[in-house]
Amino acid sequence: MSTPVGHDHAVTDLPRHYADAPAERERLLRSPHGRLEFLRTRELVRARLTGAVRVLDVGGGTGVHARWLAEDGHAVHLVDVVPSHVAEAARLPGVTASVGDARHLAEPDGSVDVVLLLGPLYHLVSADDRARALAEARRVLRAGGLLVAAAISRYLSVLETGTSGVLGPDLLGPVAGVIATGRYDGHVGFTETHWHTAGELADEVAAAGFGDVAVHGVEGPAWPALDVAGIDEFDARVAAALHCARLVDQDPLLVNASAHLLAFAHA
Ligand SMILES: C[S@@+](CC[C@H](N)C(=O)[O-])C[C@H]1O[C@@H](n2cnc3c(N)ncnc32)[C@H](O)[C@@H]1O
């Protein structure tokens, strides 16, 4: 399958963007919202896994989720475009890993029970590339297998900058732009990416042929307040933030207030 050259820098630049593998490994430990993202992603995914299953963790990074999945008894293979991430993940007990691209997976048709796509859908800035990644996920899943696909909410930067005090005239244009278009230019850090609405994510997953599509908010509406309170307040506030996230995680009026969205669907 050929690759459109115009958008491919978003993927070919990733080894440089993620050159510091330990920084990515610690991403979900450093900030209150990162810790909340990890806890909620794990609880949402874990709730859907029954018995030991074959998991393909596509865009799995350094293996932050592969680690607990293997500890839970699942057979985990991780694929990522960044070689240093793959090398780190391959050292985890019970995890195998290889360099690869979500758009062209090496796995045979129908060979896994679960595909995690927790990263590629926001890094793939072209809709065609996201459709390819979803089609590949569907191809490698057995009939009835589970897709778990993560997206970044379009409302992340308005919530982050508006609550942290940095939203001023210079940022109004970029923040409004990503809300309107989904094209994120890096104005609050990270790299050029595509940010979704919950409806857009559901539509892309359904268009790839998946059924039973359900989109959940990951962190819930309290995540910016946790960041403002700071890491030392995390333990005191996390239980309330988790209750808040669980109460409204499929509420159509609040789902986009999470920083990340998770789509669940069946092949
Ligand atoms: C922010 S990290 C997330 C890592 C981990 N899945 C997590 O949820 O914490 C995004 C990961 O997706 C990987 N990635 C992005 N586009 C990809 C692609 N087309 N194929 C494979 N991996 C990709 C990146 O290299 C990076 O390791």
The ligand as an SDF file (V2000), in Angstrom:
LIG
                    3D

 27 29  0  0  0  0  0  0  0  0999 V2000
    1.9170    9.4360   23.3110 C   0  0  0  0  0  0  0  0  0  0  0  0
    2.5570    7.8610   22.8760 S   0  0  0  0  0  0  0  0  0  0  0  0
    1.3860    6.7550   23.6750 C   0  0  0  0  0  0  0  0  0  0  0  0
    2.0490    5.4860   24.1420 C   0  0  0  0  0  0  0  0  0  0  0  0
    1.1020    4.5040   24.8510 C   0  0  0  0  0  0  0  0  0  0  0  0
    0.2490    3.7980   23.8800 N   0  0  0  0  0  0  0  0  0  0  0  0
    0.2400    5.2020   25.8680 C   0  0  0  0  0  0  0  0  0  0  0  0
   -0.9880    5.1300   25.7410 O   0  0  0  0  0  0  0  0  0  0  0  0
    0.7700    5.8100   26.7940 O   0  0  0  0  0  0  0  0  0  0  0  0
    2.0890    7.6350   21.1410 C   0  0  0  0  0  0  0  0  0  0  0  0
    2.8270    6.4650   20.5200 C   0  0  0  0  0  0  0  0  0  0  0  0
    2.2540    6.1690   19.2380 O   0  0  0  0  0  0  0  0  0  0  0  0
    3.3130    5.8270   18.3580 C   0  0  0  0  0  0  0  0  0  0  0  0
    2.8530    5.9770   16.9750 N   0  0  0  0  0  0  0  0  0  0  0  0
    2.3960    7.0880   16.3930 C   0  0  0  0  0  0  0  0  0  0  0  0
    2.0570    6.8590   15.1080 N   0  0  0  0  0  0  0  0  0  0  0  0
    2.3000    5.5430   14.8750 C   0  0  0  0  0  0  0  0  0  0  0  0
    2.1540    4.6980   13.7490 C   0  0  0  0  0  0  0  0  0  0  0  0
    1.7030    5.1570   12.5730 N   0  0  0  0  0  0  0  0  0  0  0  0
    2.4720    3.3940   13.8850 N   0  0  0  0  0  0  0  0  0  0  0  0
    2.9460    2.9190   15.0680 C   0  0  0  0  0  0  0  0  0  0  0  0
    3.1420    3.6800   16.1600 N   0  0  0  0  0  0  0  0  0  0  0  0
    2.8050    4.9840   16.0660 C   0  0  0  0  0  0  0  0  0  0  0  0
    4.4140    6.7950   18.7630 C   0  0  0  0  0  0  0  0  0  0  0  0
    5.6740    6.4050   18.2880 O   0  0  0  0  0  0  0  0  0  0  0  0
    4.2950    6.7660   20.2830 C   0  0  0  0  0  0  0  0  0  0  0  0
    5.0960    5.7470   20.8600 O   0  0  0  0  0  0  0  0  0  0  0  0
  1  2  1  0
  2  3  1  0
  2 10  1  0
  3  4  1  0
  4  5  1  0
  5  6  1  0
  5  7  1  0
  7  8  2  0
  7  9  1  0
 10 11  1  0
 11 12  1  0
 11 26  1  0
 12 13  1  0
 13 14  1  0
 13 24  1  0
 14 15  1  0
 14 23  1  0
 15 16  2  0
 16 17  1  0
 17 18  1  0
 17 23  2  0
 18 19  1  0
 18 20  2  0
 20 21  1  0
 21 22  2  0
 22 23  1  0
 24 25  1  0
 24 26  1  0
 26 27  1  0
M  CHG  2   2   1   9  -1
M  END
$$$$
